[in-house]
């Protein structure tokens, strides 16, 4: 039972444009959401997070939006850069991010120069 | 600050053999987690240590997997005997008081 779903396995975007990565979840108990970025042969790296009490969190070129009623979140990268090419994992936690985290299957982003 | 270190980085073993993976968390991090990614699927939770105690081991697949964290420092994950479906990348992560984990680079286990 996949509680965190990333339905797009891959995404290609031109450099300078916006990248939008989507994520849906089914567990209403999730109260903290995270995005991780992963390069080949490396572990996932924490990118940005959002608490369920907010609907938006911004950090530089990265913004995460949360729509609790739709159980949907998205990661916006503006402007996209070739170095952003990686696999992006959406993740969720039911304990404020302090205990185990449930990951999605990832979306491979390719930013074309 | 040194990151989370895992070794070996790769391991190829035959079905039925035993393999032990090791994780050294960031110094001072009480929370240590093991996760596994199988064949490009989601990264799945295995277990969580707080210091030397198992806080949550609900993700451990079966009793062929044994995790330990003696003294609350490094952790080992032993698979005995290994089966073909155990192949995947095993990630270790540690966390201090903040929200986000710091992951190691993972151990790629191949059972043939």
Interface residues (C-beta under 8 A of the other chain):
Chain A: X2 X4 X32 X34 X36 X41 X42 X43 X44 X45 X46 X49 X89 X91 X96 X97 X98 X99 X100 X101 X102 X103 X104 X105 X106
Chain B: X4 X33 X35 X40 X41 X42 X43 X44 X45 X48 X55 X56 X58 X59 X91 X93 X95 X99 X100 X101 X102 X103 X104 X105 X106
